[in-house]
Amino acid sequence: MKQRDHGVRAANRAARGSLAEAFLSLETAEECRALLKDLTTPAELEALVDRWRVALLLDEGLPYREINERTGVSVTTVGRVARFIEQGNGGYRLALDRLRAASTQADS
């Protein structure tokens, strides 16, 4: 990570908050995809998508090796995603739980 002075760190914290607000302002998945495409390089977006696929498969209870075989994502990355689901900041778990709840409501 780059060395930054206090002012730059404070500005980056504010920008992270603003970025989160920008995502919240979007109304459709298509709008979110457009912002993600503008914000990231193709490789960065692919890495995000890979991690999300891994999270979905972990949430289904699949073993690491099977996830590796299905996705091509390294077992190390699968383990890293699993660790963040369990011990991270709660973002994966919250999103997975909300998607599951939305899917359950749609099926009702």
Phi, psi and omega in degrees: 000144182291145173283130181222150177281171185301319181298318179293318179298318179296318179296321179293322175299316178297319180294323176299318177297317179296322178296317177299317178297323178299316177298319180295334181284344182284146187252342182225162175299323179298318177298319179295317177301319180298316179294317179301318179296323179287327184280331190242158170283163176304321180293320178295317180294320177299319179297318178297315180297317178303313181296321179293318176302316178299315180300317179298317181289322175299319180296333176281351178092014180288146177290155182307313184296320179293321177297317177301316181293321181287325189251337186080001178282138183298151178299328177298315179292321177301315178297321180295316178297316179301318180297319180289328175298318184276323190232011183277214183268002178093357183293313178302308185300315180299313181295316179298316180295319180292320177296319178297317179297318179296321180292320179295318178295321180293327180284342183281000000 
